[in-house]
Amino acid sequence: MFNLTAQNITNFRRFSTEQQKSKYIDLLSKELKVINNEENIASRAYKLYLRKQKFPQGSC
């Protein structure tokens, strides 16, 4: 398994220009934020679901 970082990205992909490389790294960063946020949302939703099962008439 390999760890992909901004510093070693050229070991895994070639870029025509430094600008192209920079934009690709920015895109990967944005995608990672979305992925991490979705996991956080799923975790919070599951906790809410469990709480509503335990206390169906009460407030959360």
Backbone torsions as a table, in degrees:
resi	resn	phi	psi	omega
1	MET	NA	142.7	-179.2
2	PHE	-118.6	142.0	174.1
3	ASN	-94.5	119.9	178.4
4	LEU	-88.5	125.2	176.1
5	THR	-130.2	166.8	177.8
6	ALA	-62.6	-31.7	-177.9
7	GLN	-72.7	-32.3	-177.1
8	ASN	-110.5	16.1	-176.1
9	ILE	-61.3	-30.0	-179.4
10	THR	-70.5	-10.6	173.2
11	ASN	-74.4	-18.4	-175.0
12	PHE	-114.8	-18.7	-176.3
13	ARG	-152.4	143.9	178.0
14	ARG	-98.6	147.5	179.5
15	PHE	-129.6	144.5	179.2
16	SER	-73.7	-36.8	-176.7
17	THR	-139.8	163.6	175.1
18	GLU	-65.8	-33.0	178.1
19	GLN	-64.2	-43.0	177.9
20	GLN	-61.8	-42.2	177.9
21	LYS	-61.2	-46.0	-179.0
22	SER	-62.0	-43.8	179.7
23	LYS	-65.6	-36.7	179.2
24	TYR	-67.2	-42.2	177.8
25	ILE	-63.2	-41.3	177.0
26	ASP	-61.2	-43.0	178.9
27	LEU	-61.6	-46.0	179.0
28	LEU	-60.9	-39.3	178.9
29	SER	-63.5	-42.9	178.6
30	LYS	-64.8	-40.8	178.8
31	GLU	-63.9	-41.0	179.5
32	LEU	-63.6	-38.6	176.5
33	LYS	-60.9	-43.4	-180.0
34	VAL	-64.3	-45.2	-179.7
35	ILE	-60.9	-47.4	-179.8
36	ASN	-63.8	-38.0	178.8
37	ASN	-66.4	-39.8	179.6
38	GLU	-63.6	-39.5	178.0
39	GLU	-65.1	-39.9	179.0
40	ASN	-65.1	-42.2	178.6
41	ILE	-63.0	-43.9	179.8
42	ALA	-62.6	-40.5	179.5
43	SER	-64.4	-45.7	179.3
44	ARG	-65.9	-37.9	179.2
45	ALA	-64.9	-40.3	179.3
46	TYR	-65.4	-42.1	177.5
47	LYS	-61.2	-41.5	178.0
48	LEU	-64.2	-42.8	178.2
49	TYR	-57.9	-47.7	179.7
50	LEU	-62.4	-40.1	-179.8
51	ARG	-65.6	-41.4	179.2
52	LYS	-68.0	-30.5	175.6
53	GLN	-67.7	-39.8	-178.4
54	LYS	-72.7	-39.1	-178.3
55	PHE	-126.7	73.1	-174.2
56	PRO	-63.1	-31.5	-178.4
57	GLN	-97.9	-14.6	-176.7
58	GLY	-84.8	168.5	177.8
59	SER	-87.8	155.4	-179.8
60	CYS	-97.1	NA	NA
